[in-house]
Amino acid sequence: MASSTPDLPPLIGQSRPFLELMEQASRAAPLDRPILIIGERGTGKELIAARLHYLSGRWERPLVKLNCAALPETLLETELFGHEAGAFTGAVRRRAGRFERADGGSLFLDEIANAPPAVQEKILRVVEYGEFERVGSSATIGCDVRVIAAANVDLPTEAAAGRFRLDLLDRLAFDVLTVPPLRARPDDVPVLAEHFARAMAFDMGWERFPGFAEPAIAEMATYPWPGNVRELRNVAERAVYRWPDPDRPVAAVQFDPFESPYRLGEPPAPSAEPPGRDAAKTTAFQTTDFEAAVGRFERELLERALAAARYNQKAAARSLGLGYHQFRNRLRRHDLLKKAAGHG
């Protein structure tokens, strides 16, 4: 039997910021008004847009999507509004744009901050009056479309700087859903990692997913996730596919897949000097306190790693092949904790 309700997009979480966002989206969905979704890359803005559409009265009509950053101005205009035959070289027949295709439904405009001013003006007219013209035509076409737009920048700042139309911003911002970054919802990290890892284990033919070992969960819980949920998915799936024993909990995660001793752009390791060169200098080396010399060298390594990572302690720890808590213990041993925190 066909379901009378749509399948909602898979949004997963249990943290307070996540649940508050879901509640706000559920309240806004039935209202036939434009909505803005603001959030960092990889936070799931497109999934929020789908939820707004499928919980609205338009759910049986099309949800059409377009990334405004993916096309130059001329192509973006024709993609949105369509064109007539002969409107430009290569336009051999009339073509409907995304607004026409979304008639009666919703149009999701991702990265709307990248739309050029002329295109923003035309979008404003559709939102305001429900009409537009195809490229190469003066005939007005009416449409009934709910616009859901998304951006990963602060649009009021863009508008104040003259990079985004303030009148379009006013029209779109009936309500603004700000998606929290993953670092603001750490309680969701184990839940999401388990979800992605289970799916990957199934794809690989494992009988079951044995879970993540506690150290791996702790590493993921303290990682800042600059790529948010998209990055977490890659990390969880990569950990499963690289793990050799499906009967034991996954204990190894790698956050940077480019990490390699042969990584392009890495400075070459200093080569050993040929035998015989500066032999006198080599044989003359001596120290009266071996432990002090090792300590000085370790402190120098810690300070250089912190500076190279711009005092991001987790990144500095990874660059030295140390766990976060191991790294912190060494900072404490060399009285560098206050210095590290002062640059954080």
N, C-alpha and C positions, 0 to 999 in steps of 0.2 A: 504494500500500500504506500502511495506517495505521501511524504510528510507535508503537512500544511504549514510548517515553519521552515525557514531556511537553515542550512548548516552554517553556523557562525564560524568565523576564522579562529584558528587555534591560538588564543592569547592565554598565556600561562603565568601564574604568579599567586602569591599569598601575602605579600608584604602590604603594609598600610598604604604607601604611595600608589602601588599598583591597583589595589582595590578601590581607592578613591578615584583614580582615573577611570576605571571601569564604570563606577557609579555615575560619574559625570557624563561619560559617553552614552550610557543607557538613557539618561534623562534627556540629552540633546537629540538623540537619534530620531524620535518621532516628529520633531519639530521641522517643518519645511523651511529651514533657514540655512544660509551659508555657514560653514564652520571652518575654522583654522586649526591646524594641528602643528604644533611647534615641538621640535625635539632634535637631539643629536642624531648623527648617522647611525643606523643600525638599531634604533630603538623600537621599530615596528610601527611607524606612522601609517604605512599602507594597510596594515592589519586593522588599525583603529578606524581608518576610512571605510574599510569593508564592513566593520561592525556597525558603523553609523548608517550605512546603506541598508544592510540586511535586517536591522531592527526598525527600519522606517516603513512607511506605507508604500515606498517605491521598490520594495525588495523583489518583486516579480519582474521589474523592468531592468534595463541594462545598468551595470556599473562599468563605466568606461574610464580608462586610466591614461594619463600622459605625463611624461617627465619633461618639464619645461627646459631643463638644462641639457637635454640630449639633442636638441635641434637648433640650427641657426634661425635667425629671425624670420626669414622668408618661408622656410619650411614649417616653422612653428605656426605661423599664421594660417597656412593652408591646411595643416593638420587639424587645427582647432575649428576653422570656419569653412573648410572646403574650398573648391574652386570650380569655375566654369571651363568648358572646353575652350582652348585658345587663350586662356588667361596668361600663360607664359609658355616659353618653349618647352615642349614635351607634354603639355597638358592637352592630350588628345581627346579626352572625354570629361564630362562633369564628374566631380568626386565629392561625396558628402564628407564633412568634417566631423570631429569628435562631438561637437555640440549637437549636431543632427542625430548622430548615432546614439547619443545618450538621452534623446527626447523621452520624457516621462520617467527617467531614472536619475542617476547621479553621475557627475563627472569629477574624478579625482585628479587634481592638478598638483603633481609633486614638484618640489623645488621651484615654486612660483616666484621666488625672489629673483630667479634668473630670467624671467620673461622680460623682453625689452619694453620700454615705455609705450611704444605704439601698440604693441600687443596687449599690454596692461589696460590701455584705454578701451580697446575693443571688448576685453573680458568684462570690464566695468559696465559697459552698455548692456551686455547680455544679462549680467547679474541684476542690473537695475531695471531693465525694461523687457527682458526676455526676447530680444530680437537682435539680428545681425545680418550682414550680407556676405555672400561667398566672395572670394577673391575673383576679380574680373566681372562682377555683377553689381548692379545698383538696386536689385530687387530685395526687399526686406523679407526675412524669413523669421517666423516666430518659433520659439522652442520653450519647453517646460523642463528645466534642468536644475537640479540642486547641485551647487558647486561646493566641493570639499577640497580645500587647498592645504598644502603642507610646505614647511620650510625648516631648514636647520640653522637659520640665523634669526636674530632678533629683528623682526620687521619694523617695529616703531623706530629703532635706531636707523635702519635702512631708509625709512621714510624721512626722518629728520635730516639725513645726509643727502636727500634728493635722489636716492637710487630706487625708490619704490613710491608709487603714487599713493598719497595719503588718502585720497577719496576712495580708492579701491580697498585700501586697508580698512577704512571705516566700514565699508559695505560688507567685506568678508568677515569681519570680526564680530558677528552676532554673538558668538562665543568662541573662546580659544581653549583648546585642550593642550596642555603642556605635558609632554611625555617625560617622566623622570628617567634620567640615565641609570644604567644598571648599577653603578657604584652607589646610587642613592637607595637601592633596594636589595641589599646584600642577602636578605632572607630568601630571595627568589633564585639566587645563583645555584644552590644545590638542586632545587626542583627543576629548573630549566636544563641543567647539565644532565640530570638523570633522564629527562624526557628525550633529549637529543641522542644521548648515548644508547638508550633502549632501541630507538629507531635504527641507529647505525648497526647495533648488534643483530637486529632482525635482518637487515639488508645483507649482513655478512654470513647469515645462516647459523648464528649461535643459537643454542637451545634456550638460553636465558642470558640476561645481563647480570653479572655478579656484583655490580655496584662499583663505586669508587672507594679506594682506601682512604682512611682519615687524613693522612698527610696531603693527598691530592685535593681533597675537599677543602682543607685549610688553605692550601695555595690558591685555589680558585676564589675562596672567600675574601682574601686580602688583595687580590689583583685589581687594578683600577678599571679595567675593561674600557679602553678608549673607543673600541669598535662596538661596544654594547652587546646586545643579544646576538647580532650577526657574528661577532667575533667569538662569543661563547659557544655558539653552535659549532663553528670550525674547530675550536679547541677540544670540545667534548667528542666530536666525531673522529677527529684525528687521533685522540688518545685511544679510542676503541680499536680503530683499524691497525694501529701500531702495536697494540698489546698482544703478546704471543700466547697467553694462556687464558682462554675464556672461562676457566673454572676458578680463577683467582681474581679478587677485586683489582680493578685498574689502579695502579699506583703511580704512574708516570704521566704527566701532562706537559706539553710544550706550548708556551704562549706565542713564541716567535718562530714560525716555520722556516724563516730565512736564516736562523741561527746556524752557523757552520764555521769550522776553522778555515774554510776555503771561500768564504763569502766575498763577493766582488766588492771592491772599495775598501776592504779592511787593510790597514797598513801591514806590510810584510814583517814577519818576526825577525828580530835582529839575528844575523848570521854569526856563527862562531868565528872568531878570528883564526886565520890559517896558522898551523903550527909554526913556531919560531918567531912570529911577529910579536914585537913588544914582549918578548919572553922575560926580559929583565923586570918590566913593570908587573907582569903576572906573578913571577916568583917572589917579587918584593912585597906583595900584598900580605898583610897580617892584621889581626884584630885581637885585642886583649879581652874582649867580652862578646862571645858568640851570640848569647841570648839578646843582648842589647842591639846588635847589628840586625838580627832577624826581626826584632820588634820594630826598629826604624823602617825596615823594608816593608813590613806588613802595614804599618801606619801610612806609608807613602802610597801603597796600593789602594788602601781604603779611600784616601783623600782624592786620588786621581779618578777612581771609579765614581765617587760622588760628584765630582766636577763634571765628568763626561756625561753623567746622567742628569745633570742640572739639579742635583740634590734630591732626585726621586729615589728613595732608599730601596724600593722594591726592584727598580730597574738596575740600580747599582749592584745589588746583591746578585741578580741574574747574570750580570756581566762578569762577575767573579766566580760564577758557578756555586754560589752559596745559597742556602735557604734564608728566608727573610729573618728568622729569629737568630740563626747563626751570625748573619751579618750584623744585626743589632748588638749581639753579645760582643763582637769584636770592636764595634764602635764604642761600646761602654768601656771595654778594656783599655782603649787608647784615649779615653776622655774626649770622644768626638761626637757624642750624642747631641750636646747642646749646639755645636757648630752645624751639624746636619739639620737639626730642627729649625735653626735660625734662618736657613735658606729655603725651608719648605713652604 
